[in-house]
């Protein structure tokens, strides 16, 4: 059996590995480390939880043992898709490089630029970053990538899923062509093969497990929910989730609950807390300090249930997770592998429950086609009671939205007719008759009221006289100046002031 001492690693690295309690490398480590130490490009494919992080961290520390970093020019670069995964890689580097003098910098969002700039200015050997924050520092002129000797892309398939393809291609173009490149991922999509064919030179392809397979230490189960009404499916799924957690009892020491939408993460976490469960949410919209505090509480056991989006599904090393609950069936089948891979790590046993409704059938077929097996169906847990909620709490009824009903506009609705006030005095018939007589009067006999642009009345002028005065005024001021604007309007006199013909 291969041991770490047989892998030609730096003695200081071997000492740190021994102090961490590791003696035998995993299959991906035993095959990837020798190839990386030779300076070859590596394309590693292995299921999650098999130690991919150490398979590139250990040879990187050994290769960087000789040399010195210069200001703003890191010697190696590690790209991670999320802040949590980047922070985890930084923690592994601290463990394995504690007997060396190598320095590192962590560039992630949610942290002030000032502290990160100070680290870069001193010069670092290992730069661990997310693509977005790395390019921010580069565009600000605080970072140069021309000195990168080793470049690692961790969780490459997740990078592609999150839309980082243009950023990764640009970062590759900013690094030297002679660099050593390593790709590590649990699945290998066709887009990644295109990237590897473009930027990797004769890589050593290492695949220690069949692509997109779940660990044999994980017991999978599918709970099918058929709500009476479609708008009650969200409430029924929450009821099933609570019943499953209660049914597992003390065996459920801690668990991660995955939702597809960030909004549902908050709703499910709030629902669990209202029913007495120790739960907290984590997703991409939370501040970095809140996300770090929540993960630390989950690691040390003070937090029992972690309700998460897929931001926590990739690469996080939390070895003692006993259960995983898929509150929503993932829309991408690869995400199912990564979600349930949070449990059953390092040879431990784990359970993964997936809650589905009839509308999830197409996603289930895609998942079972990917893993080449059918997910075992389970029964509804004891204590489950269907929900009586009519709709999701985040969705308002159609008739309540802006006061409009479905399919209609506000101005098209019937307006209430103002009732007639019987107590209001009626106008005398003589007034009405005088008003009708005024309306029938000849146009030239009607009185006129003229006002200038300041609203000052100018009585006694007929419209013809007004037009003549306006033309004279324009001639006096000249065509290049703004002339005084006079406004006139025809005003009907009050009915009681109309003079009769006699």
C-alpha positions in Angstrom: 0.0 0.0 0.0 1.3 3.4 -0.9 2.2 5.9 1.9 2.8 9.6 1.8 6.5 8.9 2.5 6.7 7.2 -0.9 5.5 10.2 -2.8 8.7 12.2 -2.8 7.2 15.2 -0.9 9.1 17.7 1.0 10.0 16.4 4.5 8.4 19.5 6.1 5.2 18.7 4.2 5.3 15.1 5.3 5.7 16.2 8.9 2.6 18.4 8.6 0.6 15.6 7.0 1.6 13.2 9.8 0.7 15.8 12.5 -2.7 16.1 10.8 -3.3 12.4 11.3 -3.0 11.2 7.7 -0.9 8.2 6.8 -2.3 6.7 3.6 -3.2 8.8 0.6 -6.5 8.5 -1.2 -6.5 7.1 -4.8 -6.7 10.6 -6.4 -3.8 11.7 -4.2 -1.6 8.6 -4.9 -2.0 9.1 -8.6 -2.0 12.9 -9.0 0.8 13.9 -6.7 3.6 12.1 -8.6 2.5 13.5 -11.9 2.3 17.0 -10.4 5.8 16.7 -8.9 7.1 16.0 -12.4 5.7 19.3 -13.6 3.0 17.8 -15.9 -0.5 19.3 -16.3 -3.0 17.3 -14.4 -6.7 16.6 -15.2 -8.2 15.0 -12.1 -11.7 13.5 -12.0 -12.9 12.1 -8.7 -16.1 12.0 -6.7 -16.5 14.6 -4.0 -14.9 13.8 -0.6 -11.9 11.9 -2.0 -9.2 14.5 -1.1 -8.8 16.5 -4.3 -7.7 19.6 -2.3 -4.7 17.8 -0.8 -3.8 16.3 -4.2 -2.8 19.7 -5.5 -1.9 21.5 -2.3 0.8 19.1 -1.2 2.8 19.1 -4.5 2.4 22.8 -4.8 4.0 23.4 -1.5 6.9 21.1 -2.4 7.5 22.7 -5.8 7.4 26.2 -4.3 10.0 25.4 -1.6 12.7 27.1 -3.6 12.4 30.7 -4.7 11.0 33.9 -3.4 7.8 35.9 -4.2 8.0 39.4 -5.5 5.5 42.3 -4.8 2.2 42.0 -6.7 3.5 38.9 -8.6 2.2 35.7 -7.0 4.1 32.5 -7.8 1.0 30.3 -7.9 -2.8 30.7 -8.3 -5.7 28.7 -7.1 -9.2 29.5 -8.5 -12.3 28.5 -6.6 -15.9 29.0 -7.5 -17.2 30.2 -4.1 -15.9 32.1 -1.1 -16.4 29.2 1.2 -14.4 26.8 -1.0 -11.6 29.4 -1.4 -11.4 29.8 2.4 -11.3 26.0 2.8 -8.4 25.8 0.4 -6.6 28.5 2.4 -7.2 26.5 5.7 -5.7 23.4 4.1 -2.7 25.4 2.9 -2.1 26.7 6.5 -2.2 23.1 7.8 0.2 21.6 5.3 2.6 24.6 5.0 3.0 25.4 8.7 6.6 24.2 8.8 7.6 26.3 5.7 8.0 30.0 5.1 5.6 30.2 2.2 3.0 33.0 2.3 -0.5 33.2 1.0 -3.3 35.6 0.3 -7.0 35.0 0.1 -9.0 37.2 -2.4 -12.7 36.9 -2.0 -15.7 39.2 -2.1 -17.3 40.7 1.0 -13.9 41.8 2.3 -12.3 45.2 2.1 -9.8 45.8 -0.7 -7.3 47.5 1.6 -6.2 44.5 3.7 -6.0 42.3 0.5 -3.8 45.0 -1.2 -1.4 45.0 1.7 -0.9 41.2 1.4 -0.3 41.4 -2.3 2.1 44.3 -2.0 4.3 42.2 0.4 4.5 39.4 -2.2 2.8 36.0 -1.8 3.7 32.5 -2.9 0.2 31.2 -3.1 -2.8 33.3 -4.2 -6.2 31.8 -3.6 -9.1 33.7 -5.1 -12.5 33.7 -6.7 -12.4 34.8 -10.4 -14.4 38.0 -9.9 -12.4 39.4 -7.1 -9.1 38.4 -8.8 -10.0 40.4 -11.9 -11.1 43.4 -9.8 -7.6 43.6 -8.3 -6.0 43.2 -11.7 -8.1 45.9 -13.3 -7.2 48.2 -10.4 -3.5 47.7 -11.2 -2.7 46.0 -7.9 -1.9 42.6 -9.3 0.3 41.0 -12.0 -0.1 37.4 -13.1 3.1 37.2 -15.3 5.0 35.4 -12.5 2.5 32.5 -12.0 4.3 29.1 -12.2 1.4 26.9 -11.1 -2.3 27.4 -11.7 -5.1 25.3 -10.3 -8.8 25.4 -11.1 -10.7 23.6 -8.4 -14.3 22.4 -9.0 -14.0 23.2 -12.7 -17.5 22.1 -13.6 -19.0 24.3 -10.9 -17.0 27.2 -12.5 -18.7 26.5 -15.8 -22.2 26.2 -14.2 -21.8 29.6 -12.5 -20.9 31.3 -15.8 -17.2 31.8 -15.1 -16.0 30.6 -18.6 -15.2 34.1 -19.9 -13.4 35.0 -16.7 -11.3 31.8 -16.6 -10.3 32.2 -20.3 -9.2 35.8 -19.6 -7.2 34.8 -16.5 -5.5 32.0 -18.5 -4.5 34.6 -21.1 -3.0 36.8 -18.4 -0.7 34.0 -17.1 2.5 32.7 -18.8 2.2 30.0 -21.4 4.9 27.9 -19.6 2.8 27.6 -16.4 1.8 24.2 -14.9 -2.0 23.8 -14.9 -4.2 21.5 -12.9 -7.9 20.9 -13.3 -9.9 19.1 -10.6 -13.6 18.3 -10.6 -16.1 15.7 -9.7 -17.7 15.7 -13.1 -16.4 16.4 -16.6 -18.7 18.3 -18.9 -18.0 18.8 -22.6 -17.3 22.5 -22.1 -14.4 21.6 -19.7 -12.9 19.3 -22.3 -12.9 22.2 -24.7 -11.1 24.3 -22.1 -8.6 21.6 -21.3 -7.8 21.0 -25.0 -7.1 24.8 -25.3 -5.1 25.6 -22.2 -3.6 22.2 -21.0 -0.6 20.6 -22.6 -0.6 16.8 -22.7 -2.3 16.5 -19.3 -2.2 13.4 -17.2 -5.8 12.4 -17.0 -6.6 10.7 -13.6 -10.0 9.3 -13.0 -10.3 7.2 -9.9 -14.1 6.7 -9.9 -16.7 6.4 -12.6 -17.9 9.8 -13.6 -20.9 11.1 -11.7 -21.3 8.3 -9.2 -22.4 8.6 -5.7 -20.4 7.1 -2.8 -21.4 3.6 -1.7 -21.4 4.8 1.9 -24.5 7.0 1.3 -28.0 5.5 1.7 -30.3 7.2 -0.7 -34.1 7.5 -0.4 -36.8 9.3 -2.4 -39.9 10.5 -0.7 -42.7 11.3 -3.1 -45.4 13.8 -2.0 -48.7 14.1 -3.9 -50.5 17.2 -2.6 -54.2 17.5 -2.8 -53.8 20.8 -4.5 -50.8 22.1 -6.4 -50.6 25.3 -4.4 -50.1 23.3 -1.2 -47.0 21.4 -2.4 -44.7 23.9 -0.7 -46.3 23.5 2.7 -46.6 19.7 2.3 -42.9 19.5 1.6 -42.1 21.4 4.7 -44.3 19.1 6.7 -42.5 16.1 5.3 -39.1 17.6 6.1 -40.0 18.1 9.7 -41.4 14.6 10.0 -38.3 13.1 8.4 -36.0 15.0 10.9 -38.1 13.8 13.8 -38.2 10.2 12.5 -34.4 10.1 12.3 -34.2 11.1 15.9 -30.8 11.1 17.5 -29.2 9.5 14.4 -29.5 12.9 12.8 -26.7 14.6 14.6 -26.5 17.4 12.0 -27.8 17.9 8.5 -27.7 20.1 5.4 -31.0 21.0 3.7 -30.7 22.1 0.1 -33.1 24.3 -1.7 -33.1 25.5 -5.3 -34.0 29.2 -4.6 -32.5 31.6 -2.2 -35.9 32.8 -1.2 -37.0 29.3 -0.3 -33.8 28.9 1.8 -34.9 31.8 4.1 -38.5 30.5 4.2 -37.6 26.9 5.1 -35.1 28.1 7.8 -37.6 30.4 9.3 -40.2 27.6 9.3 -37.9 25.1 11.0 -37.0 27.7 13.7 -40.6 28.4 14.3 -41.2 24.7 15.0 -38.3 24.5 17.5 -35.5 23.3 15.3 -32.0 24.7 15.5 -31.6 25.9 11.9 -30.0 28.8 10.0 -29.8 29.8 6.3 -26.8 30.3 4.1 -26.8 31.5 0.5 -25.1 34.0 -1.8 -27.1 37.1 -0.8 -25.9 37.0 2.8 -22.9 39.0 3.9 -19.6 37.2 4.1 -19.3 37.6 7.8 -22.7 36.0 8.4 -21.9 33.1 6.1 -18.6 32.5 7.8 -20.2 32.7 11.3 -22.9 30.3 10.2 -20.4 27.7 8.8 -18.3 27.9 11.9 -21.3 27.3 14.1 -22.2 24.3 11.9 -18.7 22.9 12.1 -18.4 23.1 15.9 -21.8 21.6 16.5 -23.6 24.6 17.9 -25.9 24.7 14.8 -27.9 21.5 14.0 -29.5 22.2 10.6 -27.9 24.2 7.8 -30.4 25.3 5.1 -28.4 26.1 2.0 -28.5 26.8 -1.6 -26.0 25.2 -4.0 -23.3 27.7 -2.8 -22.6 25.1 -0.1 -23.0 22.0 -2.3 -19.5 22.1 -3.8 -16.2 21.3 -2.2 -17.0 22.2 1.5 -15.1 19.8 3.8 -17.5 19.2 6.7 -16.7 15.5 7.3 -19.2 14.8 10.1 -22.5 15.5 8.3 -24.8 12.7 9.1 -27.8 13.6 6.8 -28.6 15.5 3.6 -32.1 16.5 2.7 -32.9 17.7 -0.8 -35.9 19.9 -0.1 -36.0 20.6 -3.8 -35.0 18.2 -6.6 -32.0 19.8 -8.3 -32.6 21.0 -11.8 -29.1 20.0 -12.9 -28.4 16.3 -12.3 -24.7 16.9 -11.5 -25.8 19.0 -8.5 -27.5 15.9 -7.0 -24.1 14.2 -6.8 -22.5 17.1 -5.1 -25.3 17.6 -2.7 -25.5 14.1 -1.3 -21.7 14.0 -1.3 -21.7 16.3 1.7 -22.4 13.2 3.8 -20.7 9.8 3.9 -17.3 11.4 3.6 -13.9 9.8 4.6 -15.5 6.3 4.9 -18.3 7.4 7.2 -21.9 6.3 6.7 -24.5 8.9 5.6 -28.1 9.2 4.5 -29.6 11.4 1.8 -33.3 12.0 1.5 -34.9 13.7 -1.5 -38.4 15.1 -1.4 -40.2 15.3 -4.7 -43.6 16.3 -6.1 -45.2 15.2 -9.4 -43.7 18.2 -11.3 -40.2 16.9 -10.5 -40.5 13.8 -12.7 -38.3 15.1 -15.5 -35.5 16.1 -13.1 -35.6 12.7 -11.4 -35.3 10.9 -14.8 -32.2 13.0 -15.6 -30.6 12.2 -12.3 -31.3 8.5 -12.5 -30.0 8.5 -16.1 -26.8 10.1 -14.9 -26.1 7.9 -11.9 -27.1 4.8 -13.9 -29.4 3.5 -11.1 -32.9 4.2 -9.7 -33.2 6.0 -6.4 -34.9 3.8 -3.9 -38.4 5.0 -3.0 -39.3 5.5 0.6 -42.6 5.8 2.5 -43.9 9.0 4.0 -42.6 9.3 7.6 -44.8 8.8 10.6 -46.3 12.0 12.0 -46.7 13.6 8.6 -49.9 15.7 8.2 -50.7 17.4 4.9 -50.5 21.1 5.0 -53.6 23.3 4.9 -51.8 26.3 3.4 -53.2 27.6 0.2 -50.1 29.1 -1.4 -46.5 29.9 -0.9 -45.9 32.6 1.6 -43.9 34.6 -0.8 -46.6 34.8 -3.4 -49.6 37.2 -3.1 -53.0 36.3 -4.6 -53.6 37.7 -8.1 -56.4 40.0 -7.0 -54.3 41.7 -4.4 -51.5 42.8 -6.7 -51.8 46.5 -7.2 -55.5 46.3 -6.7 -56.0 44.6 -10.0 -57.9 41.5 -10.9 -56.4 38.8 -13.2 -56.5 39.8 -16.9 -57.7 43.4 -16.4 -56.3 46.9 -16.2 -57.0 49.4 -13.5 -58.6 51.9 -15.8 -60.8 49.2 -17.4 -62.6 48.4 -14.2 -66.0 49.7 -13.4 -65.9 52.7 -11.2 -68.5 53.3 -8.5 -71.2 55.8 -9.4 -71.5 58.7 -7.1 -74.9 58.8 -5.6 -77.1 61.8 -6.1 -77.3 64.1 -3.1 -81.0 64.8 -2.7 -80.3 67.5 -0.1 -78.3 69.6 -2.7 -80.2 72.6 -3.9 -81.5 72.5 -7.4 -80.6 75.4 -9.8 -83.4 77.7 -10.8 -84.8 77.2 -14.2 -84.3 80.8 -15.1 -80.6 80.5 -14.7 -80.5 77.5 -17.0 -82.5 79.4 -19.5 -80.2 82.4 -19.4 -77.2 80.1 -19.8 -78.7 78.6 -22.9 -79.4 82.0 -24.3 -75.8 83.0 -23.8 -74.6 80.0 -25.6 -76.8 80.9 -28.6 -75.5 84.5 -28.7 -73.5 85.6 -31.8 -69.7 85.0 -31.5 -68.7 88.7 -31.9 -71.0 89.8 -29.0 -69.4 87.5 -26.5 -67.2 89.3 -23.9 -63.4 88.5 -23.8 -60.8 88.4 -21.1 -57.2 88.8 -22.1 -54.2 88.1 -19.8 -50.4 88.3 -20.4 -47.9 85.6 -19.5 -47.9 86.8 -15.9 -51.6 86.3 -15.6 -52.4 90.0 -15.4 -55.9 90.8 -16.9 -56.1 93.0 -19.9 -59.8 93.6 -20.5 -61.4 95.4 -23.4 -59.3 93.8 -26.2 -60.8 91.7 -29.0 -58.8 88.8 -30.4 -58.2 90.7 -33.6 -56.8 93.7 -31.6 -54.7 91.3 -29.5 -53.1 89.7 -32.6 -52.3 93.1 -34.1 -50.7 94.2 -30.8 -48.6 91.0 -30.7 -47.3 91.6 -34.2 -46.4 95.2 -33.4 -44.6 94.0 -30.2 -42.5 91.5 -32.2 -41.5 94.1 -34.7 -40.3 96.4 -31.8 -38.2 93.6 -30.2 -36.8 92.1 -33.3 -37.0 88.5 -34.6 -33.9 87.4 -32.6 -35.4 88.2 -29.2 -38.1 86.4 -27.3 -41.2 88.4 -27.6 -43.8 88.9 -24.9 -46.3 86.1 -25.0 -49.9 87.2 -24.5 -52.6 84.6 -23.8 -56.2 85.1 -24.2 -59.2 82.9 -23.5 -62.9 83.1 -24.1 -64.8 83.3 -20.9 -68.5 83.0 -20.5 -70.0 85.3 -18.0 -72.0 84.0 -15.1 -75.6 83.3 -16.0 -77.0 85.9 -13.7 -74.9 88.6 -15.3 -76.0 88.0 -18.9 -77.5 91.0 -20.4 -80.7 90.5 -22.3 -81.3 91.8 -25.8 -83.3 94.6 -24.5 
